[in-house]
């Protein structure tokens, strides 16, 4: 549970930093830079291979990113039995 809390705290920290960066760009009417920044964030997200779809984009991303993380640690899941 401690590791889970630490991971969530780290994600919140990253999320907060991204929102702050976007706010600064948009506050200065630098929309082109804001869009470019968002595009740079999309690349890693698009790299996540979807294994499960529930119909909600946010939930789909979160679940599938965990599958990708598990695979990177060579952890087998019931949805990925032949990919260990």
MDTraj code that builds the backbone (N, CA, C; nanometers):
import mdtraj as md
import numpy as np

residues = "UNK UNK UNK UNK UNK UNK UNK UNK UNK UNK UNK UNK UNK UNK UNK UNK UNK UNK UNK UNK UNK UNK UNK UNK UNK UNK UNK UNK UNK UNK UNK UNK UNK UNK UNK UNK UNK UNK UNK UNK UNK UNK UNK UNK UNK UNK UNK UNK UNK UNK UNK UNK UNK UNK UNK UNK UNK UNK UNK UNK UNK UNK UNK UNK UNK UNK UNK UNK UNK UNK UNK UNK UNK UNK UNK UNK UNK UNK UNK UNK UNK UNK UNK UNK".split()
xyz = np.array([
    [0.0822, -0.1182, 0.0000],
    [0.0000, 0.0000, 0.0000],
    [0.0877, 0.1260, 0.0000],
    [0.1996, 0.1191, 0.0695],
    [0.2907, 0.2330, 0.0715],
    [0.3420, 0.2657, -0.0692],
    [0.3753, 0.1605, -0.1446],
    [0.4243, 0.1796, -0.2812],
    [0.3159, 0.2400, -0.3697],
    [0.1933, 0.1951, -0.3501],
    [0.0815, 0.2481, -0.4284],
    [0.0605, 0.3961, -0.3980],
    [0.0689, 0.4320, -0.2704],
    [0.0542, 0.5724, -0.2323],
    [0.1657, 0.6562, -0.2943],
    [0.2875, 0.6047, -0.2892],
    [0.4016, 0.6780, -0.3457],
    [0.3853, 0.6961, -0.4960],
    [0.3380, 0.5917, -0.5640],
    [0.3173, 0.6004, -0.7088],
    [0.2099, 0.7026, -0.7415],
    [0.1013, 0.7033, -0.6645],
    [-0.0053, 0.8014, -0.6881],
    [0.0430, 0.9432, -0.6595],
    [0.1228, 0.9598, -0.5557],
    [0.1771, 1.0923, -0.5241],
    [0.2657, 1.1410, -0.6377],
    [0.3453, 1.0506, -0.6940],
    [0.4332, 1.0856, -0.8061],
    [0.3505, 1.1259, -0.9279],
    [0.2450, 1.0493, -0.9572],
    [0.1584, 1.0824, -1.0705],
    [0.0907, 1.2171, -1.0500],
    [0.0441, 1.2432, -0.9282],
    [-0.0192, 1.3720, -0.8998],
    [0.0808, 1.4850, -0.9206],
    [0.2029, 1.4636, -0.8759],
    [0.3078, 1.5641, -0.8922],
    [0.3305, 1.5937, -1.0402],
    [0.3426, 1.4892, -1.1228],
    [0.3617, 1.5085, -1.2667],
    [0.2413, 1.5783, -1.3282],
    [0.1224, 1.5343, -1.2919],
    [0.0006, 1.5940, -1.3452],
    [-0.0047, 1.7428, -1.3105],
    [0.0223, 1.7749, -1.1856],
    [0.0215, 1.9142, -1.1417],
    [0.1206, 1.9971, -1.2239],
    [0.2389, 1.9446, -1.2473],
    [0.3398, 2.0172, -1.3255],
    [0.2939, 2.0399, -1.4693],
    [0.2309, 1.9397, -1.5294],
    [0.1823, 1.9545, -1.6668],
    [0.0721, 2.0601, -1.6743],
    [-0.0196, 2.0567, -1.5792],
    [-0.1277, 2.1553, -1.5776],
    [-0.0704, 2.2961, -1.5585],
    [0.0265, 2.3082, -1.4704],
    [0.0892, 2.4397, -1.4459],
    [0.1585, 2.4911, -1.5723],
    [0.2298, 2.4035, -1.6418],
    [0.2979, 2.4441, -1.7653],
    [0.1961, 2.4899, -1.8692],
    [0.0875, 2.4145, -1.8853],
    [-0.0166, 2.4546, -1.9804],
    [-0.0801, 2.5864, -1.9405],
    [-0.1061, 2.6030, -1.8123],
    [-0.1640, 2.7280, -1.7653],
    [-0.0742, 2.8464, -1.8017],
    [0.0542, 2.8329, -1.7801],
    [0.1478, 2.9421, -1.8084],
    [0.1482, 2.9773, -1.9570],
    [0.1500, 2.8743, -2.0429],
    [0.1447, 2.9014, -2.1868],
    [0.0164, 2.9758, -2.2236],
    [-0.0977, 2.9233, -2.1745],
    [-0.2254, 2.9812, -2.2123],
    [-0.2472, 3.1183, -2.1504],
    [-0.1973, 3.1398, -2.0308],
    [-0.2090, 3.2701, -1.9649],
    [-0.1367, 3.3787, -2.0436],
    [-0.0327, 3.3411, -2.1156],
    [0.0450, 3.4360, -2.1962],
    [0.0024, 3.4332, -2.3429],
    [-0.1136, 3.3712, -2.3712],
    [-0.1655, 3.3585, -2.5082],
    [-0.0675, 3.2887, -2.6016],
    [0.0074, 3.1953, -2.5489],
    [0.1033, 3.1187, -2.6295],
    [0.0419, 2.9827, -2.6628],
    [-0.0682, 2.9890, -2.7391],
    [-0.1429, 2.8663, -2.7677],
    [-0.0647, 2.7680, -2.8536],
    [0.0155, 2.8167, -2.9439],
    [0.0941, 2.7259, -3.0289],
    [0.1888, 2.6426, -2.9429],
    [0.2521, 2.7071, -2.8456],
    [0.3422, 2.6333, -2.7561],
    [0.2642, 2.5358, -2.6683],
    [0.1435, 2.5762, -2.6259],
    [0.0593, 2.4875, -2.5448],
    [0.0214, 2.3629, -2.6235],
    [-0.0170, 2.3818, -2.7486],
    [-0.0522, 2.2679, -2.8337],
    [0.0695, 2.1782, -2.8556],
    [0.1834, 2.2385, -2.8818],
    [0.3055, 2.1608, -2.9017],
    [0.3390, 2.0809, -2.7752],
    [0.3225, 2.1419, -2.6588],
    [0.3478, 2.0741, -2.5323],
    [0.2532, 1.9553, -2.5161],
    [0.1254, 1.9769, -2.5467],
    [0.0286, 1.8678, -2.5388],
    [0.0623, 1.7550, -2.6353],
    [0.1052, 1.7908, -2.7553],
    [0.1452, 1.6884, -2.8526],
    [0.2618, 1.6055, -2.7996],
    [0.3549, 1.6702, -2.7299],
    [0.4689, 1.5956, -2.6747],
    [0.4239, 1.4994, -2.5657],
    [0.3142, 1.5317, -2.4984],
    [0.2611, 1.4429, -2.3947],
    [0.1814, 1.3276, -2.4544],
    [0.1268, 1.3467, -2.5724],
    [0.0442, 1.2431, -2.6355],
    [0.1248, 1.1237, -2.6834],
    [0.2462, 1.1449, -2.7263],
    [0.3252, 1.0355, -2.7838],
    [0.3368, 0.9153, -2.6920],
    [0.3776, 0.9331, -2.5651],
    [0.3855, 0.8162, -2.4776],
    [0.2502, 0.7517, -2.4525],
    [0.1446, 0.8334, -2.4497],
    [0.0109, 0.7787, -2.4273],
    [-0.0317, 0.6915, -2.5439],
    [-0.0038, 0.7378, -2.6653],
    [-0.0416, 0.6606, -2.7831],
    [0.0375, 0.5312, -2.7955],
    [0.1517, 0.5240, -2.7281],
    [0.2342, 0.4033, -2.7339],
    [0.1756, 0.2894, -2.6521],
    [0.0816, 0.3210, -2.5640],
    [0.0205, 0.2179, -2.4811],
    [-0.0733, 0.1342, -2.5680],
    [-0.0473, 0.0065, -2.5740],
    [-0.1310, -0.0836, -2.6515],
    [-0.2553, -0.1185, -2.5708],
    [-0.3700, -0.1046, -2.6330],
    [-0.4928, -0.1343, -2.5600],
    [-0.5207, -0.2841, -2.5600],
    [-0.5505, -0.3342, -2.4400],
    [-0.5832, -0.4753, -2.4214],
    [-0.7263, -0.4929, -2.3745],
    [-0.7830, -0.3869, -2.3202],
    [-0.9161, -0.3937, -2.2622],
    [-0.9879, -0.2627, -2.2900],
    [-1.1137, -0.2707, -2.3263],
    [-1.1921, -0.1519, -2.3537],
    [-1.3180, -0.1563, -2.2700],
    [-1.3449, -0.0478, -2.1965],
    [-1.4680, -0.0385, -2.1189],
    [-1.5592, 0.0704, -2.1734],
    [-1.5073, 0.1493, -2.2684],
    [-1.5891, 0.2526, -2.3309],
    [-1.5637, 0.3931, -2.2803],
    [-1.4872, 0.4074, -2.1747],
    [-1.4520, 0.5395, -2.1227],
    [-1.3035, 0.5598, -2.1512],
    [-1.2699, 0.6639, -2.2275],
    [-1.1313, 0.6825, -2.2709],
    [-1.0328, 0.6913, -2.1547],
    [-1.0708, 0.7611, -2.0497],
    [-0.9801, 0.7770, -1.9356],
    [-0.9590, 0.6432, -1.8658],
    [-1.0672, 0.5723, -1.8401],
    [-1.0566, 0.4419, -1.7739],
    [-0.9804, 0.3440, -1.8634],
    [-1.0108, 0.3445, -1.9932],
    [-0.9378, 0.2570, -2.0859],
    [-0.7883, 0.2841, -2.0806],
    [-0.7507, 0.4117, -2.0816],
    [-0.6086, 0.4456, -2.0763],
    [-0.5457, 0.3973, -1.9466],
    [-0.6111, 0.4257, -1.8338],
    [-0.5538, 0.3876, -1.7047],
    [-0.5358, 0.2368, -1.6930],
    [-0.6376, 0.1613, -1.7285],
    [-0.6287, 0.0151, -1.7193],
    [-0.5203, -0.0375, -1.8121],
    [-0.5192, 0.0108, -1.9347],
    [-0.4234, -0.0401, -2.0317],
    [-0.2810, 0.0040, -2.0021],
    [-0.2653, 0.1207, -1.9416],
    [-0.1301, 0.1619, -1.9032],
    [-0.0764, 0.0706, -1.7945],
    [-0.1642, 0.0215, -1.7065],
    [-0.1212, -0.0723, -1.6025],
    [-0.0822, -0.2064, -1.6646],
    [-0.1545, -0.2509, -1.7668],
    [-0.1155, -0.3731, -1.8375],
    [0.0224, -0.3571, -1.9007],
    [0.0465, -0.2420, -1.9606],
    [0.1760, -0.2160, -2.0228],
    [0.2865, -0.2128, -1.9181],
    [0.2588, -0.1498, -1.8048],
    [0.3571, -0.1454, -1.6964],
    [0.3854, -0.2863, -1.6442],
    [0.2819, -0.3651, -1.6249],
    [0.3001, -0.5028, -1.5785],
    [0.3866, -0.5810, -1.6772],
    [0.3613, -0.5639, -1.8055],
    [0.4402, -0.6339, -1.9071],
    [0.5860, -0.5905, -1.9023],
    [0.6104, -0.4627, -1.8756],
    [0.7487, -0.4154, -1.8699],
    [0.8232, -0.4760, -1.7512],
    [0.7484, -0.5159, -1.6496],
    [0.8077, -0.5815, -1.5327],
    [0.7988, -0.7337, -1.5440],
    [0.7544, -0.7810, -1.6617],
    [0.7376, -0.9242, -1.6902],
    [0.6408, -0.9906, -1.5931],
    [0.5331, -0.9195, -1.5632],
    [0.4270, -0.9713, -1.4780],
    [0.3145, -1.0191, -1.5683],
    [0.2742, -1.1429, -1.5514],
    [0.1639, -1.1984, -1.6309],
    [0.0306, -1.1561, -1.5710],
    [-0.0661, -1.1308, -1.6574],
    [-0.2009, -1.1001, -1.6134],
    [-0.2957, -1.1941, -1.6846],
    [-0.4153, -1.2064, -1.6344],
    [-0.5116, -1.2971, -1.6964],
    [-0.5495, -1.2516, -1.8370],
    [-0.5343, -1.1229, -1.8670],
    [-0.5669, -1.0712, -2.0012],
    [-0.4485, -1.0858, -2.0971],
    [-0.3324, -1.1212, -2.0445],
    [-0.2123, -1.1316, -2.1266],
    [-0.1389, -1.2634, -2.0993],
    [-0.2078, -1.3779, -2.1000],
    [-0.1441, -1.5030, -2.0580],
    [-0.0278, -1.5474, -2.1453],
    [-0.0275, -1.5138, -2.2713],
    [0.0788, -1.5600, -2.3612],
    [0.1838, -1.4528, -2.3883],
    [0.1833, -1.3481, -2.3111],
    [0.2751, -1.2369, -2.3363],
    [0.3732, -1.2161, -2.2222],
    [0.4209, -1.3217, -2.1618],
    [0.5157, -1.3106, -2.0508],
    [0.6557, -1.3465, -2.0964],
])
top = md.Topology()
chain = top.add_chain()
for i, resn in enumerate(residues, 1):
    res = top.add_residue(resn, chain, resSeq=i)
    for name in ("N", "CA", "C"):
        top.add_atom(name, md.element.get_by_symbol(name[0]), res)
traj = md.Trajectory(xyz[None], top)
